[in-house]
Amino acid sequence: MSAAADRLPAVVLVSGGLDSATVLTMARDRGFDCYALTVDYGQRHRLELAAAQQVALAVGVAGQRTVTLDLGQFGGSALTDPQLPVPDRPTDGIPTTYVPARNTVLLAIALSWAEVLGAMDLFIGANAVDYSGYPDCRPEYIEAFERLANVATRAGVEHGGIRIHAPLIRMTKAQIIQRGMQLGVDYALTLSCYQPGSYGAPCGVCDACRLRAKGFAEAGLRDPIVTNAAG
């Protein structure tokens, strides 16, 4: 049996951002055959979909899917409703960029594909340190969804052991970037901005841009996206 045949399949949620690119590379480094799942949920920063495809291609995945659904028809988030402005400064509480139940929807779709693939491992780039305060990025949420996965699916009931991996959950953004650099992540392919320019130039003021800039600064590194945009 070849070495490739010994690799277990895993579904990895890939948005095209810094965190998911790092998680995808970490999953590959752990020896998984990675199946990259991207969800077009009606986000206004649609350039991230192309970034996700580039990241998946660069890392080398066993399969890649983009699922389309429209959370924008419900509204309720500055990322899906163009009538709501993206905040350009920190806010108290959960910001308007929170998309209602997004990670629950995304993980449910990933879980469905995982069952078809016979994969017992799912990866998500949730982070609860340098993040926007979203409730579905906390450790207790990940733990709760893992319990759900093991009682709500045939794979979980018959075999058990479905695992939801969130390896970045307790890392700072600087630590994430440093780990990604060690693994060879090409952050020039990624897009974090919630309202990028037509060619992907970051706005520099949204929450995602501020967290990304903070991470690169604390890691003592230059962000290749900012460098490229400046050039």
Residue frames as qw, qx, qy, qz and C-alpha x, y, z in Angstrom:
[[0.000, 0.889, 0.459, 0.000, 0.00, 0.00, 0.00],
 [0.410, 0.513, -0.032, 0.754, 1.37, 3.41, -0.95],
 [0.235, -0.179, -0.458, 0.839, 2.01, 6.16, 1.58],
 [0.268, -0.102, -0.173, -0.942, -0.77, 8.22, -0.03],
 [0.587, -0.301, -0.656, -0.367, -3.26, 5.42, 0.58],
 [0.493, -0.296, -0.665, 0.475, -2.50, 5.59, 4.30],
 [0.027, 0.059, -0.161, 0.985, -3.50, 9.24, 4.57],
 [0.069, 0.555, 0.779, -0.284, -6.87, 9.92, 6.19],
 [0.109, 0.575, 0.414, 0.697, -9.30, 12.31, 4.49],
 [0.177, -0.519, -0.471, 0.691, -10.27, 15.57, 6.18],
 [0.177, 0.788, 0.434, 0.400, -12.61, 18.37, 5.15],
 [0.392, -0.302, -0.180, 0.850, -11.11, 21.82, 5.69],
 [0.162, 0.903, 0.390, -0.075, -13.16, 25.02, 5.55],
 [0.505, -0.085, 0.211, 0.832, -11.19, 27.44, 3.37],
 [0.148, 0.869, 0.370, -0.292, -12.39, 31.03, 3.10],
 [0.559, 0.661, 0.061, 0.497, -9.34, 32.48, 1.39],
 [0.252, -0.924, 0.141, -0.252, -8.27, 34.33, 4.52],
 [0.132, 0.659, -0.676, 0.303, -5.10, 34.16, 6.55],
 [0.556, -0.317, 0.648, -0.413, -6.44, 31.80, 9.23],
 [0.912, 0.205, 0.252, -0.250, -7.98, 29.21, 6.94],
 [0.640, 0.645, -0.413, 0.059, -4.88, 29.12, 4.72],
 [0.067, -0.568, 0.741, -0.351, -2.83, 28.35, 7.82],
 [0.719, -0.112, 0.554, -0.404, -5.24, 25.66, 8.99],
 [0.882, 0.430, -0.061, -0.182, -5.30, 23.99, 5.58],
 [0.461, 0.634, -0.587, 0.202, -1.51, 23.84, 5.57],
 [0.338, -0.435, 0.709, -0.440, -1.46, 22.53, 9.16],
 [0.871, 0.080, 0.327, -0.357, -3.91, 19.76, 8.23],
 [0.793, 0.537, -0.288, 0.003, -1.77, 18.76, 5.28],
 [0.156, 0.639, -0.671, 0.342, 1.32, 18.84, 7.51],
 [0.579, -0.287, 0.621, -0.444, -0.41, 16.47, 9.93],
 [0.159, -0.148, 0.948, 0.235, -0.71, 13.94, 7.14],
 [0.508, 0.474, 0.601, -0.395, -4.33, 14.37, 6.06],
 [0.232, 0.293, 0.650, 0.662, -5.64, 14.22, 2.52],
 [0.070, 0.414, 0.340, -0.842, -7.37, 17.58, 2.51],
 [0.145, 0.574, 0.695, 0.408, -10.68, 18.37, 0.85],
 [0.105, -0.135, -0.152, 0.973, -11.10, 22.15, 0.74],
 [0.022, 0.680, 0.725, 0.110, -14.62, 23.48, 1.16],
 [0.075, -0.061, -0.026, 0.995, -15.45, 27.10, 0.35],
 [0.105, 0.642, 0.749, -0.121, -18.92, 28.56, 0.82],
 [0.032, 0.227, 0.253, 0.940, -20.28, 31.38, -1.29],
 [0.113, -0.536, -0.773, 0.322, -22.89, 32.62, 1.19],
 [0.115, 0.871, 0.385, 0.283, -23.51, 35.99, -0.44],
 [0.518, -0.591, -0.082, 0.613, -20.59, 37.78, 1.21],
 [0.277, 0.950, 0.038, -0.142, -19.86, 41.27, -0.11],
 [0.144, -0.742, 0.609, 0.240, -16.11, 40.54, -0.13],
 [0.937, 0.262, 0.156, -0.170, -16.54, 38.01, -2.92],
 [0.438, 0.725, -0.530, 0.051, -12.90, 38.26, -3.98],
 [0.431, -0.485, 0.723, -0.236, -12.15, 35.89, -1.12],
 [0.913, 0.185, 0.302, -0.204, -13.69, 33.06, -3.17],
 [0.702, 0.651, -0.263, 0.120, -10.97, 33.37, -5.81],
 [0.059, -0.702, 0.635, -0.318, -8.37, 33.62, -3.05],
 [0.767, -0.237, 0.521, -0.288, -9.67, 30.38, -1.55],
 [0.919, 0.388, 0.067, -0.020, -9.21, 28.58, -4.86],
 [0.429, 0.746, -0.438, 0.259, -5.66, 29.90, -5.19],
 [0.375, -0.580, 0.631, -0.352, -4.80, 28.83, -1.65],
 [0.899, -0.015, 0.387, -0.206, -6.21, 25.34, -2.20],
 [0.812, 0.564, -0.119, 0.090, -4.25, 24.98, -5.44],
 [0.181, 0.767, -0.528, 0.318, -1.02, 26.21, -3.83],
 [0.543, -0.451, 0.625, -0.334, -1.31, 23.87, -0.83],
 [0.349, 0.196, -0.876, -0.270, -2.32, 20.91, -2.95],
 [0.581, -0.054, 0.518, -0.626, -5.63, 19.34, -2.01],
 [0.266, 0.074, 0.951, 0.138, -7.31, 16.06, -2.80],
 [0.076, 0.610, 0.710, 0.342, -10.50, 17.86, -3.73],
 [0.042, -0.178, -0.185, 0.966, -12.08, 21.30, -3.72],
 [0.001, 0.620, 0.741, 0.258, -15.71, 22.40, -3.72],
 [0.059, -0.008, 0.156, -0.986, -17.45, 25.75, -3.60],
 [0.037, -0.541, -0.839, 0.035, -21.02, 25.56, -2.31],
 [0.044, -0.252, -0.138, -0.957, -23.39, 28.41, -3.08],
 [0.218, -0.651, -0.720, 0.097, -26.16, 29.57, -0.76],
 [0.081, 0.577, 0.114, 0.805, -27.60, 32.99, -0.01],
 [0.379, -0.480, -0.595, 0.521, -27.52, 34.09, 3.60],
 [0.090, -0.012, 0.058, 0.994, -27.86, 37.60, 2.24],
 [0.319, -0.445, -0.592, -0.592, -31.58, 37.09, 1.75],
 [0.529, -0.620, -0.546, 0.191, -31.93, 37.18, 5.54],
 [0.070, 0.832, -0.129, 0.536, -29.70, 40.22, 6.01],
 [0.744, -0.664, -0.068, -0.021, -28.59, 40.97, 9.55],
 [0.741, -0.362, 0.190, 0.533, -24.89, 41.38, 8.79],
 [0.113, 0.860, -0.221, -0.446, -22.68, 44.05, 7.26],
 [0.266, -0.357, 0.798, 0.406, -20.98, 41.25, 5.31],
 [0.254, 0.311, 0.877, 0.265, -24.14, 40.23, 3.48],
 [0.124, 0.852, 0.505, -0.067, -26.27, 43.40, 3.47],
 [0.474, 0.312, 0.115, 0.815, -24.81, 46.27, 1.40],
 [0.208, -0.814, -0.231, -0.491, -27.11, 48.68, 3.25],
 [0.689, -0.715, -0.017, 0.119, -25.15, 48.08, 6.48],
 [0.299, 0.842, -0.415, 0.168, -21.74, 49.80, 6.55],
 [0.847, -0.022, -0.390, 0.360, -18.67, 47.80, 7.50],
 [0.450, -0.880, -0.036, 0.144, -17.36, 49.34, 10.77],
 [0.588, 0.639, -0.238, 0.435, -14.12, 51.27, 10.31],
 [0.035, -0.566, 0.571, -0.593, -13.24, 51.35, 14.01],
 [0.237, -0.071, -0.928, 0.280, -13.52, 48.98, 17.00],
 [0.517, -0.430, -0.211, -0.710, -17.02, 48.62, 18.46],
 [0.356, -0.264, 0.723, -0.529, -18.36, 47.41, 21.78],
 [0.763, 0.137, 0.499, -0.387, -19.94, 43.97, 21.83],
 [0.624, 0.157, 0.695, 0.320, -20.38, 41.71, 18.82],
 [0.031, 0.403, -0.280, -0.871, -19.84, 43.79, 15.65],
 [0.675, 0.472, 0.150, -0.546, -22.25, 44.03, 12.74],
 [0.390, 0.513, -0.704, -0.299, -19.83, 41.95, 10.64],
 [0.360, -0.066, 0.900, -0.236, -21.05, 38.91, 12.57],
 [0.496, 0.043, -0.591, -0.635, -23.03, 36.72, 10.15],
 [0.705, -0.246, 0.358, -0.562, -25.86, 34.99, 12.06],
 [0.890, -0.089, 0.427, -0.132, -25.03, 31.31, 12.62],
 [0.525, 0.701, -0.430, -0.220, -22.42, 31.32, 9.85],
 [0.035, 0.480, -0.874, 0.065, -20.01, 28.80, 11.33],
 [0.592, 0.074, 0.719, -0.357, -22.88, 26.48, 12.23],
 [0.742, 0.579, 0.074, -0.330, -24.08, 26.57, 8.63],
 [0.396, 0.701, -0.585, -0.100, -20.57, 26.10, 7.23],
 [0.200, -0.362, 0.891, -0.187, -19.67, 23.27, 9.57],
 [0.721, 0.221, 0.534, -0.382, -22.96, 21.51, 8.82],
 [0.714, 0.638, -0.174, -0.231, -22.16, 21.58, 5.09],
 [0.180, 0.625, -0.756, 0.073, -18.62, 20.39, 5.80],
 [0.491, -0.173, 0.787, -0.332, -20.01, 17.58, 7.96],
 [0.810, 0.405, 0.237, -0.351, -22.29, 16.47, 5.13],
 [0.599, 0.666, -0.439, -0.074, -19.39, 16.24, 2.68],
 [0.118, -0.530, 0.808, -0.228, -17.25, 14.51, 5.29],
 [0.730, 0.016, 0.592, -0.340, -19.85, 11.75, 5.68],
 [0.812, 0.552, -0.020, -0.191, -19.84, 11.13, 1.95],
 [0.400, 0.709, -0.569, 0.120, -16.03, 11.04, 1.89],
 [0.887, -0.241, -0.367, 0.143, -15.81, 8.80, 4.94],
 [0.329, 0.456, -0.377, 0.736, -13.85, 11.55, 6.70],
 [0.564, -0.617, -0.523, 0.166, -13.99, 11.74, 10.49],
 [0.449, -0.410, -0.116, 0.785, -11.96, 14.95, 10.72],
 [0.215, 0.862, 0.329, 0.319, -13.07, 18.52, 10.00],
 [0.499, -0.195, -0.134, 0.834, -10.85, 21.61, 10.28],
 [0.043, 0.906, 0.344, 0.244, -11.91, 25.21, 10.82],
 [0.472, 0.319, -0.214, 0.794, -9.85, 28.37, 11.35],
 [0.406, -0.833, -0.275, -0.255, -11.82, 29.66, 14.34],
 [0.481, 0.200, -0.421, 0.743, -9.81, 31.79, 16.76],
 [0.436, -0.786, -0.432, -0.080, -10.80, 33.10, 20.21],
 [0.557, -0.427, -0.116, 0.702, -7.79, 35.33, 21.02],
 [0.027, -0.365, 0.212, 0.906, -7.19, 37.99, 18.34],
 [0.072, 0.391, 0.830, 0.391, -10.67, 37.94, 16.83],
 [0.161, -0.350, -0.202, -0.900, -13.85, 40.02, 16.51],
 [0.316, -0.058, 0.613, -0.722, -15.77, 38.50, 19.41],
 [0.645, 0.010, -0.476, -0.597, -17.99, 36.24, 17.31],
 [0.713, -0.324, 0.454, -0.425, -19.79, 33.66, 19.51],
 [0.974, 0.193, 0.090, -0.080, -19.16, 30.83, 17.01],
 [0.553, 0.630, -0.462, 0.292, -15.37, 31.21, 17.28],
 [0.401, -0.631, 0.513, -0.422, -15.09, 30.12, 20.93],
 [0.109, 0.264, -0.956, 0.066, -13.79, 26.76, 22.26],
 [0.407, 0.162, 0.748, -0.498, -17.15, 25.93, 23.87],
 [0.661, 0.488, -0.033, -0.569, -18.86, 26.33, 20.50],
 [0.434, 0.465, -0.745, -0.202, -16.39, 23.98, 18.76],
 [0.084, -0.119, 0.941, -0.306, -16.82, 21.42, 21.55],
 [0.547, 0.303, 0.495, -0.603, -20.60, 21.66, 21.33],
 [0.654, 0.505, -0.283, -0.487, -20.63, 21.20, 17.56],
 [0.248, 0.363, -0.898, -0.031, -18.39, 18.15, 17.86],
 [0.308, 0.085, 0.840, -0.438, -20.87, 16.61, 20.30],
 [0.624, 0.464, 0.163, -0.608, -23.68, 17.41, 17.88],
 [0.469, 0.517, -0.616, -0.365, -21.80, 15.84, 14.97],
 [0.108, 0.219, -0.964, 0.104, -21.44, 12.59, 16.85],
 [0.325, 0.279, 0.792, -0.435, -25.16, 12.27, 17.64],
 [0.484, 0.605, 0.146, -0.615, -26.62, 13.74, 14.45],
 [0.464, 0.565, -0.556, -0.394, -24.90, 11.65, 11.76],
 [0.984, 0.036, -0.129, -0.120, -24.78, 8.03, 10.73],
 [0.613, 0.453, -0.491, 0.422, -20.98, 8.14, 10.90],
 [0.141, -0.509, 0.513, -0.676, -21.12, 9.45, 14.45],
 [0.800, -0.238, 0.216, -0.506, -23.76, 7.01, 15.67],
 [0.981, 0.142, -0.125, -0.036, -22.25, 3.91, 14.04],
 [0.771, 0.282, -0.283, 0.495, -18.57, 4.71, 14.46],
 [0.463, -0.850, -0.109, 0.227, -18.19, 7.73, 16.76],
 [0.657, -0.329, 0.208, 0.646, -15.06, 9.77, 16.90],
 [0.372, 0.768, 0.253, 0.455, -15.90, 12.65, 14.56],
 [0.522, -0.454, -0.147, 0.707, -13.40, 15.35, 15.41],
 [0.225, 0.933, 0.181, 0.214, -13.73, 19.09, 14.84],
 [0.685, -0.153, -0.065, 0.709, -10.22, 20.55, 14.78],
 [0.070, 0.972, 0.097, 0.203, -9.70, 24.25, 15.53],
 [0.801, -0.077, -0.182, 0.565, -5.92, 24.36, 15.95],
 [0.259, 0.429, -0.051, 0.864, -5.80, 28.18, 16.00],
 [0.403, -0.733, -0.496, -0.235, -8.44, 28.60, 18.69],
 [0.569, -0.776, -0.115, 0.245, -6.04, 29.72, 21.45],
 [0.643, 0.016, 0.170, 0.747, -3.32, 31.31, 19.32],
 [0.030, 0.749, 0.048, -0.660, -2.67, 35.01, 18.81],
 [0.663, 0.739, 0.062, -0.103, -2.67, 36.31, 15.25],
 [0.083, 0.809, -0.580, -0.051, 1.10, 36.75, 15.47],
 [0.507, -0.287, 0.812, -0.044, 1.51, 33.11, 16.53],
 [0.764, 0.455, 0.437, -0.136, -0.71, 32.00, 13.66],
 [0.483, 0.847, -0.206, -0.083, 1.37, 33.94, 11.14],
 [0.149, -0.678, 0.719, -0.003, 4.64, 32.67, 12.58],
 [0.661, -0.027, 0.746, -0.075, 3.39, 29.07, 12.41],
 [0.714, 0.641, 0.250, -0.132, 2.19, 29.59, 8.87],
 [0.267, 0.855, -0.435, -0.093, 5.53, 30.98, 7.81],
 [0.401, -0.445, 0.801, -0.015, 7.24, 27.93, 9.26],
 [0.668, 0.238, 0.703, -0.055, 4.96, 25.75, 7.13],
 [0.274, -0.047, 0.587, 0.760, 5.49, 27.81, 4.00],
 [0.250, 0.740, 0.607, -0.148, 2.07, 29.46, 3.72],
 [0.288, 0.213, 0.300, 0.884, 2.03, 32.03, 0.92],
 [0.001, 0.629, 0.547, -0.553, 0.09, 34.83, 2.58],
 [0.056, 0.298, -0.327, -0.895, 0.28, 36.87, -0.63],
 [0.191, -0.207, -0.831, -0.479, -2.51, 34.61, -1.94],
 [0.177, -0.505, -0.789, 0.301, -4.83, 35.32, 0.95],
 [0.104, -0.476, -0.195, -0.851, -7.48, 38.00, 1.42],
 [0.243, -0.323, -0.749, 0.526, -8.73, 39.10, 4.82],
 [0.085, 0.083, 0.070, -0.990, -10.40, 42.45, 4.08],
 [0.284, 0.497, 0.760, -0.308, -14.18, 42.81, 4.40],
 [0.401, 0.853, 0.246, -0.225, -14.34, 45.52, 1.74],
 [0.576, -0.254, 0.429, 0.648, -11.39, 45.13, -0.62],
 [0.248, 0.608, -0.249, -0.711, -10.80, 47.24, -3.70],
 [0.824, 0.426, -0.059, -0.368, -11.59, 45.86, -7.14],
 [0.654, 0.491, -0.567, 0.093, -8.14, 44.27, -7.39],
 [0.827, -0.287, -0.453, 0.169, -8.06, 42.97, -3.84],
 [0.262, 0.414, -0.380, 0.784, -6.30, 45.89, -2.20],
 [0.387, -0.481, -0.713, 0.333, -7.19, 45.88, 1.53],
 [0.108, -0.877, -0.253, -0.394, -9.11, 48.84, 2.93],
 [0.426, 0.294, -0.485, 0.705, -6.87, 48.91, 6.00],
 [0.243, -0.314, 0.312, -0.863, -9.63, 50.04, 8.38],
 [0.803, -0.254, -0.299, -0.449, -12.08, 47.15, 8.78],
 [0.729, -0.544, 0.361, -0.205, -11.79, 44.79, 11.73],
 [0.966, 0.112, 0.151, 0.175, -10.21, 42.04, 9.65],
 [0.537, 0.689, -0.169, 0.456, -7.58, 44.41, 8.28],
 [0.257, -0.798, 0.358, -0.412, -6.76, 45.77, 11.73],
 [0.867, -0.364, 0.329, -0.085, -6.35, 42.29, 13.23],
 [0.889, 0.342, 0.055, 0.299, -4.20, 41.17, 10.30],
 [0.295, 0.792, -0.246, 0.474, -1.97, 44.27, 10.56],
 [0.534, -0.694, 0.366, -0.315, -1.62, 43.75, 14.32],
 [0.967, -0.116, 0.223, 0.048, -0.61, 40.14, 13.77],
 [0.757, 0.495, -0.055, 0.423, 2.10, 40.90, 11.21],
 [0.009, 0.834, -0.286, 0.472, 3.42, 43.79, 13.31],
 [0.675, -0.584, 0.381, -0.241, 3.67, 41.64, 16.45],
 [0.962, 0.061, 0.201, 0.172, 5.28, 38.84, 14.44],
 [0.304, -0.685, 0.374, 0.546, 7.87, 41.33, 13.18],
 [0.463, 0.145, 0.726, 0.486, 7.00, 40.60, 9.57],
 [0.230, 0.300, -0.198, -0.905, 5.73, 42.55, 6.57],
 [0.639, 0.400, 0.583, -0.303, 2.35, 41.66, 5.15],
 [0.352, -0.034, 0.661, 0.662, 2.91, 40.75, 1.47],
 [0.187, 0.719, 0.641, 0.192, -0.56, 41.96, 0.53],
 [0.121, -0.936, -0.115, 0.311, 0.13, 45.46, 1.87],
 [0.392, -0.490, 0.479, 0.614, 3.55, 45.44, 0.25],
 [0.361, 0.267, 0.739, 0.502, 2.11, 44.38, -3.11],
 [0.101, 0.856, 0.507, 0.020, -0.68, 46.95, -2.91],
 [0.227, -0.853, 0.081, 0.462, 1.83, 49.69, -2.14],
 [0.371, -0.323, 0.606, 0.625, 3.93, 48.64, -5.08]]
